[in-house]
Amino acid sequence: MISAYLVAHLDDTFMIETFLTNIRASLSDLAEGNLSPWIVTPTTLKNTIKDMQKLLDADNSGYKILTSDPSCYYKFANSQCYEIIWEYICPCSSH
């Protein structure tokens, strides 16, 4: 009876351990200036990039975000920490 209980919850324990490992790795990446898909999903990032471009277009600034490919931002995101706010700077062009 005890062994059946332990076996039943072994998968849960493994899933929690994996989840915590991924969070730790993602936070470590973030501290090094790299954005992680575990923290910001590709879908969220794509939607944010679209919204940012809409704001730039509405402002008539002439700036265009050069790429909407999330993998670019995961690889090359520049981050600066201001207290607890992380600001990611997207590459923009005025042409």
N, CA, C and O of each residue as an XYZ file, in Angstrom:
380
protein
N       0.814     -1.188      0.000
C       0.000      0.000      0.000
C       0.865      1.262      0.000
O       0.592      2.191     -0.760
N       1.886      1.309      0.827
C       2.784      2.464      0.858
C       3.572      2.556     -0.436
O       3.751      3.647     -0.978
N       4.048      1.411     -0.942
C       4.827      1.446     -2.183
C       3.961      1.875     -3.362
O       4.461      2.555     -4.258
N       2.697      1.507     -3.396
C       1.794      1.938     -4.464
C       1.604      3.449     -4.411
O       1.550      4.108     -5.450
N       1.504      3.991     -3.218
C       1.368      5.434     -3.036
C       2.615      6.152     -3.544
O       2.524      7.156     -4.250
N       3.776      5.624     -3.175
C       5.037      6.238     -3.601
C       5.190      6.197     -5.113
O       5.603      7.183     -5.724
N       4.861      5.069     -5.717
C       4.970      4.933     -7.170
C       4.007      5.900     -7.855
O       4.354      6.509     -8.867
N       2.814      6.041     -7.314
C       1.813      6.931     -7.906
C       2.279      8.382     -7.897
O       1.922      9.144     -8.795
N       3.061      8.775     -6.910
C       3.490     10.162     -6.796
C       4.910     10.412     -7.305
O       5.389     11.546     -7.270
N       5.574      9.379     -7.770
C       6.919      9.542     -8.315
C       6.912     10.437     -9.544
O       7.787     11.290     -9.691
N       5.936     10.256    -10.428
C       5.840     11.094    -11.625
C       5.619     12.555    -11.254
O       6.213     13.448    -11.859
N       4.766     12.800    -10.262
C       4.529     14.175     -9.815
C       5.813     14.806     -9.299
O       6.111     15.962     -9.598
N       6.558     14.050     -8.534
C       7.817     14.542     -7.979
C       8.798     14.873     -9.094
O       9.462     15.908     -9.051
N       8.893     14.003    -10.089
C       9.796     14.231    -11.213
C       9.374     15.478    -11.986
O      10.225     16.277    -12.376
N       8.064     15.655    -12.212
C       7.577     16.823    -12.948
C       7.889     18.115    -12.190
O       8.286     19.110    -12.797
N       7.714     18.105    -10.889
C       8.016     19.289    -10.083
C       9.512     19.584    -10.122
O       9.915     20.741    -10.244
N      10.327     18.553    -10.018
C      11.779     18.742    -10.069
C      12.206     19.321    -11.420
O      13.040     20.224    -11.473
N      11.641     18.806    -12.501
C      11.953     19.304    -13.844
C      11.523     20.756    -13.994
O      12.263     21.573    -14.543
N      10.335     21.077    -13.510
C       9.826     22.440    -13.564
C      10.752     23.400    -12.824
O      11.099     24.458    -13.348
N      11.150     23.036    -11.617
C      12.036     23.896    -10.829
C      13.413     24.036    -11.474
O      14.018     25.107    -11.410
N      13.906     22.987    -12.082
C      15.188     23.042    -12.792
C      15.102     24.019    -13.964
O      16.022     24.804    -14.193
N      13.989     23.966    -14.704
C      13.801     24.882    -15.839
C      13.687     26.330    -15.380
O      14.222     27.232    -16.025
N      13.001     26.555    -14.280
C      12.891     27.921    -13.749
C      14.258     28.435    -13.327
O      14.617     29.574    -13.625
N      15.020     27.598    -12.634
C      16.356     28.021    -12.190
C      17.238     28.365    -13.386
O      17.927     29.385    -13.375
N      17.222     27.530    -14.408
C      18.033     27.781    -15.607
C      17.565     29.055    -16.312
O      18.389     29.830    -16.797
N      16.261     29.275    -16.371
C      15.719     30.466    -17.025
C      16.101     31.735    -16.279
O      16.449     32.741    -16.897
N      16.038     31.691    -14.959
C      16.427     32.861    -14.171
C      17.923     33.131    -14.283
O      18.353     34.285    -14.295
N      18.704     32.074    -14.365
C      20.141     32.230    -14.558
C      20.422     32.879    -15.918
O      21.256     33.778    -16.025
N      19.714     32.413    -16.953
C      19.853     33.016    -18.287
C      19.469     34.492    -18.249
O      20.160     35.334    -18.823
N      18.372     34.801    -17.575
C      17.903     36.176    -17.489
C      18.915     37.060    -16.776
O      19.141     38.201    -17.178
N      19.522     36.536    -15.724
C      20.543     37.295    -14.993
C      21.760     37.578    -15.867
O      22.466     38.562    -15.649
N      22.007     36.717    -16.859
C      23.126     36.905    -17.783
C      22.731     37.742    -19.004
O      23.547     37.969    -19.898
N      21.474     38.197    -19.034
C      21.032     39.040    -20.138
C      20.380     38.301    -21.278
O      20.182     38.871    -22.351
N      20.040     37.041    -21.070
C      19.399     36.253    -22.125
C      17.948     35.979    -21.776
O      17.642     35.547    -20.664
N      17.060     36.227    -22.714
C      15.656     35.967    -22.528
C      15.389     34.479    -22.723
O      15.971     33.854    -23.610
N      14.522     33.915    -21.907
C      14.213     32.493    -21.979
C      12.771     32.275    -22.409
O      11.879     32.983    -21.942
N      12.521     31.300    -23.297
C      11.139     30.998    -23.683
C      10.314     30.456    -22.517
O       9.087     30.408    -22.593
N      10.973     30.056    -21.461
C      10.250     29.620    -20.263
C       9.655     30.803    -19.533
O       8.638     30.660    -18.855
N      10.262     31.962    -19.654
C       9.773     33.162    -18.966
C       8.801     33.919    -19.863
O       7.732     34.333    -19.414
N       9.166     34.099    -21.119
C       8.293     34.753    -22.097
C       8.139     33.793    -23.272
O       9.103     33.510    -23.985
N       6.923     33.297    -23.466
C       6.688     32.308    -24.525
C       6.839     32.945    -25.903
O       6.688     34.159    -26.039
N       7.136     32.145    -26.924
C       7.237     32.689    -28.278
C       5.960     33.418    -28.722
O       6.038     34.452    -29.385
N       4.800     32.891    -28.364
C       3.541     33.537    -28.731
C       3.414     34.906    -28.070
O       3.032     35.878    -28.720
N       3.730     34.981    -26.792
C       3.680     36.258    -26.078
C       4.664     37.246    -26.690
O       4.351     38.425    -26.856
N       5.844     36.761    -27.022
C       6.857     37.632    -27.616
C       6.409     38.145    -28.979
O       6.576     39.329    -29.273
N       5.838     37.269    -29.822
C       5.342     37.698    -31.136
C       4.255     38.761    -30.988
O       4.265     39.774    -31.687
N       3.321     38.517    -30.074
C       2.234     39.476    -29.865
C       2.760     40.817    -29.350
O       2.273     41.875    -29.749
N       3.740     40.769    -28.477
C       4.336     41.998    -27.948
C       5.045     42.775    -29.045
O       4.938     44.000    -29.111
N       5.763     42.075    -29.898
C       6.459     42.730    -31.015
C       5.448     43.396    -31.945
O       5.659     44.525    -32.388
N       4.334     42.690    -32.245
C       3.283     43.282    -33.090
C       2.715     44.538    -32.447
O       2.540     45.561    -33.110
N       2.427     44.455    -31.141
C       1.876     45.610    -30.433
C       2.855     46.778    -30.412
O       2.459     47.935    -30.549
N       4.139     46.461    -30.239
C       5.152     47.520    -30.253
C       5.209     48.193    -31.618
O       5.327     49.415    -31.707
N       5.125     47.395    -32.682
C       5.168     47.979    -34.026
C       3.945     48.844    -34.273
O       4.045     49.894    -34.907
N       2.786     48.409    -33.775
C       1.573     49.226    -33.914
C       1.747     50.580    -33.228
O       1.332     51.609    -33.761
N       2.359     50.574    -32.048
C       2.608     51.833    -31.335
C       3.565     52.731    -32.121
O       3.364     53.942    -32.214
N       4.608     52.118    -32.682
C       5.559     52.895    -33.484
C       4.878     53.475    -34.720
O       5.125     54.623    -35.089
N       4.014     52.675    -35.362
C       3.296     53.143    -36.552
C       2.331     54.278    -36.192
O       2.230     55.267    -36.918
N       1.633     54.130    -35.083
C       0.666     55.142    -34.656
C       1.355     56.451    -34.295
O       0.772     57.527    -34.430
N       2.589     56.354    -33.840
C       3.357     57.536    -33.450
C       3.978     58.229    -34.661
O       4.548     59.312    -34.531
N       3.870     57.608    -35.842
C       4.462     58.146    -37.071
C       5.950     58.427    -36.906
O       6.475     59.396    -37.454
N       6.613     57.576    -36.152
C       8.045     57.775    -35.898
C       8.913     57.342    -37.071
O      10.056     57.779    -37.203
N       8.360     56.476    -37.925
C       9.150     55.956    -39.040
C      10.001     54.761    -38.661
O      10.676     54.189    -39.517
N       9.982     54.373    -37.397
C      10.769     53.227    -36.952
C      10.040     51.922    -37.237
O       8.818     51.832    -37.120
N      10.811     50.922    -37.611
C      10.287     49.580    -37.863
C      11.118     48.587    -37.063
O      12.346     48.672    -37.035
N      10.442     47.649    -36.416
C      11.161     46.571    -35.746
C      11.673     45.640    -36.838
O      10.909     45.183    -37.687
N      12.954     45.369    -36.807
C      13.592     44.656    -37.916
C      13.176     43.203    -38.041
O      13.112     42.677    -39.153
N      12.894     42.544    -36.934
C      12.496     41.147    -37.018
C      11.438     40.828    -35.984
O      11.468     41.329    -34.860
N      10.501     39.984    -36.387
C       9.481     39.518    -35.447
C       9.735     38.064    -35.075
O       8.884     37.411    -34.470
N      10.897     37.568    -35.437
C      11.270     36.188    -35.137
C      11.708     36.078    -33.671
O      12.744     36.627    -33.298
N      10.929     35.373    -32.834
C      11.273     35.275    -31.417
C      12.659     34.697    -31.149
O      13.304     35.077    -30.172
N      13.122     33.793    -31.992
C      14.430     33.171    -31.733
C      15.550     34.208    -31.725
O      16.541     34.050    -31.012
N      15.393     35.255    -32.507
C      16.386     36.334    -32.524
C      16.470     36.998    -31.158
O      17.565     37.298    -30.680
N      15.333     37.229    -30.530
C      15.307     37.904    -29.238
C      15.786     36.992    -28.109
O      16.355     37.461    -27.123
N      15.554     35.697    -28.259
C      16.074     34.769    -27.251
C      17.592     34.719    -27.308
O      18.257     34.588    -26.281
N      18.135     34.824    -28.514
C      19.596     34.781    -28.680
C      20.267     36.106    -28.353
O      21.314     36.133    -27.706
N      19.666     37.209    -28.801
C      20.378     38.480    -28.794
C      19.733     39.576    -27.951
O      20.068     40.749    -28.114
N      18.821     39.220    -27.059
C      18.174     40.251    -26.235
C      19.206     40.917    -25.336
O      20.026     40.247    -24.708
N      19.155     42.237    -25.282
C      19.993     43.001    -24.360
C      19.119     43.398    -23.190
O      18.059     43.990    -23.391
N      19.530     43.093    -21.989
C      18.692     43.451    -20.847
C      19.447     44.326    -19.877
O      20.662     44.211    -19.716
N      18.706     45.199    -19.237
C      19.241     46.035    -18.170
C      18.244     45.951    -17.036
O      17.035     46.011    -17.260
N      18.738     45.812    -15.825
C      17.851     45.687    -14.681
C      17.715     47.030    -13.975
O      18.708     47.601    -13.524
N      16.501     47.530    -13.879
C      16.191     48.720    -13.098
C      15.260     48.250    -11.989
O      14.068     48.040    -12.214
N      15.806     48.087    -10.803
C      15.108     47.511     -9.661
C      14.598     46.136    -10.083
O      15.410     45.240    -10.313
N      13.286     45.936    -10.194
C      12.789     44.617    -10.594
C      12.220     44.617    -11.999
O      11.579     43.650    -12.412
N      12.450     45.703    -12.742
C      11.908     45.799    -14.096
C      12.984     45.430    -15.104
O      14.069     46.012    -15.110
N      12.672     44.444    -15.971
C      13.595     44.061    -17.043
C      13.090     44.682    -18.325
O      11.936     44.493    -18.709
N      13.957     45.422    -18.981
C      13.569     46.110    -20.204
C      14.356     45.491    -21.358
O      15.586     45.444    -21.327
N      13.641     45.020    -22.366
C      14.308     44.447    -23.540
C      14.239     45.436    -24.692
O      13.173     45.951    -25.026
N      15.368     45.687    -25.277
C      15.477     46.677    -26.332
C      15.447     45.937    -27.676
O      16.304     45.100    -27.961
N      14.445     46.265    -28.486
C      14.301     45.612    -29.790
C      15.073     46.406    -30.840
O      15.097     47.636    -30.809
N      15.689     45.703    -31.750
C      16.355     46.435    -32.831
C      15.311     47.122    -33.713
O      14.357     46.492    -34.168
N      15.500     48.382    -33.941
C      14.563     49.157    -34.772
C      15.329     49.856    -35.888
O      16.534     50.086    -35.792
N      14.614     50.180    -36.926
C      15.212     50.909    -38.043
C      14.240     52.001    -38.471
O      13.025     51.834    -38.370
N      14.774     53.104    -38.944
C      13.911     54.185    -39.430
C      13.712     54.101    -40.948
O      13.169     55.025    -41.553
N      14.141     53.019    -41.552
C      13.982     52.880    -43.016
C      13.097     51.724    -43.353
O      12.852     51.457    -44.530
